[in-house]
Amino acid sequence: MIGSIADKLPDLCSDASISRYLRARNWNTVKAGKMLKQTLKWRLEYWPEKIQWEDIAHEAETGKIYRANYFDKYGRVVLIMRPGFQNTNAVSGQIRYLVYCMENAIMNLNPDQEQMIWLVDFQKWNSSSISLKLTRETAHILQNHYPERLGFGILYNPPKIFESFWKMVKPFIEPKTFKKVKFVYSNNPQSQKIMEELFDMDKLECTFGGRKSLGFEYEAHAERMKEDDKRMSHLITSGCSSPSNQLSIMSESLASDRGSGGNHSVHSDEGGFSSGDEITSSDLGLVDDKIPDQPHDVKDVVNSNTEAAKEMQISNPN
């Protein structure tokens, strides 16, 4: 489909991966092809899977982004984001840390899952925390290079001023993604019900209405990340040809060492709520219905469009 480059990143060119790009572009093969081509080029230049803990440890000191040590009730990885705990100024370093966290989260996905939960904590967040450049770069990376990875995003107790900021950044966010992001408030009984439906409250931090008093611990988190880095390095030296394929293999190998947290294969529906909308448990995530009149074999979709295939012929920059 994309020439010799598929030998270097086979998992990114798998049916499951291509399907995510097609869904992100509403099954338009030309647009999906262009999107995948851009990600292939980005990964070969940025090499996100080679970022190590020591490269970004300083960015992680305040716990502004970290992977929780539990899953939601649907077996999805939970990535906690705390924008009010920003501790650096360089956007390039902040994005590098975000990419590291995304790669780590994907590596730890259960084998029957391809999406994750983003849980955003607004403690310490104020107007000085606003950075349009970082917001724009974050949206670009997540939407263009990690399509269909978001199952559900929760903005927990955002201040009123954030609602205005959210409207301002809406043009940077694709409508499909925008609908998956939900405003949740601790003083709203229905919000509490949503959290209880999504999470084991004994594992969820008290910051989010749970019963776990212990929050982010830098040293413990650092050890977890270092162990993940070692496993990844082992897979690389073992001869796995594809960085992204290593992530898939790692996910399966980790599954035997932990509880699945749920055996549901669940995806968010495209309906959603934002500030002011009624919150119902049915919005949490349902198995998507098959899209009518769409081919069920990804290869059939791609092969039916010669121009898309030609557009994706790229050469190794090295």
C-alpha positions in Angstrom: 0.0 0.0 0.0 2.8 2.4 0.9 5.8 0.7 -0.4 8.9 -0.2 1.5 8.1 2.0 4.4 5.6 -0.6 5.6 8.5 -2.8 6.5 9.7 -0.3 9.0 6.4 0.6 10.6 4.2 -2.5 9.9 1.8 -2.0 12.9 1.0 1.6 11.8 0.0 0.1 8.5 -2.1 -2.7 9.9 -5.8 -3.0 9.3 -6.6 -1.8 12.9 -4.4 1.3 12.5 -5.7 2.1 9.0 -9.2 1.7 10.3 -8.6 4.4 12.9 -7.4 6.8 10.3 -10.4 6.0 8.0 -12.8 6.6 10.9 -11.1 9.8 11.8 -11.6 11.0 8.2 -15.2 9.6 7.9 -14.0 6.8 5.6 -12.6 9.2 3.0 -9.6 7.2 1.7 -7.8 10.2 0.1 -7.9 12.2 3.4 -7.1 9.1 5.5 -4.2 8.3 3.2 -2.8 11.8 3.5 -3.2 11.7 7.3 -1.4 8.4 7.6 1.4 9.6 5.3 2.0 12.6 7.5 2.1 10.4 10.6 4.6 8.0 9.0 6.9 10.9 8.1 6.5 12.4 11.6 7.3 9.1 13.4 10.4 8.6 11.2 11.6 12.1 12.0 10.5 12.4 15.7 11.0 8.8 16.7 8.5 9.1 19.7 9.1 5.5 20.8 12.8 6.3 21.5 12.0 9.0 24.1 13.2 7.7 27.4 12.3 8.7 31.0 15.7 10.5 31.5 14.9 12.7 28.5 11.7 14.0 30.1 11.9 13.4 33.9 12.1 17.1 34.7 8.8 17.6 32.9 7.1 15.0 35.0 8.2 16.3 38.4 4.8 18.0 39.2 2.6 15.3 37.8 1.1 17.5 35.1 0.5 14.4 33.0 0.8 10.8 34.2 -0.8 7.4 33.6 -2.9 6.2 36.4 -2.2 2.8 37.9 -5.7 1.6 37.3 -8.1 1.2 34.4 -11.7 2.4 34.1 -14.5 -0.1 34.4 -14.3 -0.7 30.6 -10.7 -1.7 30.8 -9.4 1.6 29.3 -6.1 3.2 30.3 -6.6 6.4 32.2 -4.3 9.4 31.5 -4.5 12.1 34.1 -3.7 15.7 33.0 -3.2 18.6 35.4 -2.6 21.8 33.4 -2.4 23.9 36.5 0.8 22.1 37.5 2.8 23.3 34.5 6.4 23.6 35.5 8.3 24.4 32.3 8.2 27.1 29.7 9.4 25.5 26.4 6.5 24.2 24.4 8.8 21.8 22.5 9.7 20.1 25.8 6.1 20.0 26.9 5.0 18.4 23.7 7.8 15.9 23.9 6.6 14.9 27.3 3.0 14.6 26.1 4.2 12.3 23.3 6.1 10.2 25.7 2.9 9.8 27.9 0.8 9.0 24.9 3.2 6.3 23.7 3.4 4.8 27.2 -0.4 4.8 27.5 -0.8 3.0 24.2 1.9 0.5 25.2 -0.2 -0.3 28.3 -3.6 -0.7 26.5 -5.4 -3.9 27.1 -5.3 -6.1 23.9 -9.0 -5.6 23.3 -8.8 -1.9 23.6 -7.5 0.9 21.4 -8.8 3.9 23.2 -8.1 5.6 26.5 -9.7 8.0 29.1 -8.3 11.5 29.6 -9.1 12.8 33.1 -8.3 16.5 33.5 -7.8 18.0 36.9 -8.2 21.8 37.2 -6.6 22.3 40.5 -4.3 25.4 40.5 -5.5 26.3 37.0 -6.1 30.0 36.3 -6.0 32.4 33.4 -2.2 32.5 33.6 -2.2 28.8 32.7 -3.6 29.6 29.2 -1.2 29.0 26.3 -2.8 29.1 22.9 0.4 27.9 21.3 0.6 24.8 23.5 -3.1 24.2 23.0 -2.8 24.4 19.3 0.3 22.1 19.2 -1.3 19.6 21.6 -4.5 19.4 19.4 -2.4 19.0 16.3 -0.3 16.1 17.8 -3.2 14.2 19.3 -5.7 14.6 16.4 -3.3 14.1 13.5 -0.9 11.4 14.9 -3.1 9.6 17.5 -6.5 9.5 15.8 -9.4 7.6 17.5 -7.3 7.1 20.7 -9.7 9.1 22.8 -12.6 7.2 24.2 -13.8 9.8 26.6 -12.4 13.0 28.1 -13.5 14.4 31.4 -12.9 18.0 32.4 -13.3 17.9 36.1 -14.4 21.0 38.0 -13.2 23.5 35.3 -13.6 27.1 36.5 -16.0 29.4 34.7 -13.2 31.2 32.9 -12.2 28.0 31.3 -15.6 27.7 29.6 -14.8 30.9 27.7 -11.3 29.6 26.8 -12.9 26.3 25.6 -15.1 28.2 23.2 -12.1 30.1 22.0 -10.1 26.9 21.2 -13.0 25.1 19.6 -11.7 25.9 16.1 -8.5 23.9 16.8 -10.5 20.8 17.8 -12.3 18.5 15.4 -16.1 18.3 16.0 -15.8 14.5 16.5 -13.2 15.0 19.3 -15.0 18.0 20.8 -18.1 15.8 21.4 -16.1 13.3 23.3 -15.0 15.8 25.9 -17.3 16.2 28.9 -17.6 18.9 31.7 -18.1 17.2 35.1 -18.7 19.0 38.4 -18.3 17.6 41.9 -21.3 19.5 43.2 -23.6 17.9 40.5 -25.1 14.6 41.7 -25.4 13.4 38.1 -21.7 14.0 37.6 -20.9 11.8 40.6 -23.1 9.1 39.1 -21.0 9.3 35.9 -17.8 8.9 37.8 -19.1 5.9 39.7 -20.2 4.3 36.4 -16.8 4.9 34.9 -14.4 4.2 37.8 -13.9 1.9 40.8 -14.2 4.6 43.5 -11.8 2.8 45.8 -9.1 3.3 43.2 -10.1 6.8 42.0 -8.3 9.7 43.6 -10.3 11.8 46.1 -9.5 14.7 43.8 -12.0 13.3 41.4 -14.5 12.2 44.0 -13.0 8.8 44.7 -11.9 7.3 48.0 -8.2 6.9 47.3 -6.4 9.5 49.4 -2.9 8.9 47.8 -2.3 11.0 44.7 0.6 11.5 42.4 4.0 10.3 43.8 6.9 11.2 41.6 9.4 8.5 42.7 6.9 5.7 42.4 5.8 7.0 39.0 9.4 7.3 37.9 10.0 3.6 38.7 7.0 2.5 36.7 8.1 4.5 33.7 11.7 3.2 33.9 10.4 -0.4 34.0 8.3 0.3 30.9 11.4 1.8 29.2 13.4 -1.4 30.0 10.7 -3.6 28.5 10.6 -1.5 25.4 14.4 -1.5 25.0 14.3 -5.3 25.4 11.8 -5.6 22.6 13.9 -3.4 20.4 17.1 -5.4 21.0 15.2 -8.6 20.5 14.8 -7.8 16.9 11.2 -6.3 16.6 11.4 -4.3 13.4 8.7 -1.8 14.1 8.5 0.7 16.9 4.7 0.8 16.8 4.6 -3.0 16.5 6.6 -3.2 19.7 3.8 -1.2 21.4 1.2 -3.8 20.3 3.4 -6.7 21.5 4.1 -5.0 24.8 0.4 -4.5 25.4 -0.2 -8.2 25.0 2.7 -9.2 27.2 1.6 -6.9 30.0 -1.9 -8.3 29.9 -0.8 -11.5 31.5 0.8 -9.7 34.4 -2.3 -7.7 35.5 -6.1 -7.8 35.7 -7.8 -6.6 32.6 -10.0 -4.2 34.6 -12.9 -5.3 32.5 -13.4 -7.4 29.4 -15.6 -5.0 27.5 -14.5 -3.7 24.2 -16.1 -0.3 24.5 -15.9 2.9 22.4 -17.5 6.2 23.0 -20.5 7.1 20.9 -20.3 10.3 19.0 -23.0 11.9 21.1 -21.8 13.9 24.1 -22.3 16.8 26.3 -20.5 19.9 27.2 -21.0 22.6 29.8 -24.8 23.0 30.3 -25.8 19.7 28.6 -27.6 17.0 30.5 -25.2 14.3 31.6 -26.4 10.7 31.4 -24.6 7.4 32.0 -25.5 6.3 28.4 -22.9 8.9 27.2 -20.0 6.9 28.9 -19.2 4.7 26.0 -21.1 2.2 23.9 -20.1 -0.3 21.3 -20.3 1.5 18.0 -22.9 0.3 15.5 -21.5 -0.7 12.1 -21.5 2.1 9.7 -24.0 1.4 7.0 -22.8 1.1 3.4 -19.1 1.1 4.5 -16.8 -1.8 3.4 -15.9 -4.0 6.3 -12.5 -5.0 5.0 -10.0 -2.2 5.3 -7.9 -3.5 2.5 -10.9 -3.3 0.2 -11.4 0.3 1.3 -7.8 1.3 0.5 -7.4 -0.8 -2.6 -10.5 0.7 -4.0 -8.8 4.1 -4.3 -5.7 4.0 -6.4 -5.0 7.7 -6.0 -4.9 7.3 -2.2 -2.4 4.5 -2.4 -0.2 6.5 -4.8 -0.3 9.5 -2.6 1.1 7.4 0.3 4.2 6.3 -1.6 7.0 7.9 0.4 10.6 7.0 0.7 12.8 6.6 3.8 14.4 10.0 4.5 17.6 8.3 5.4 
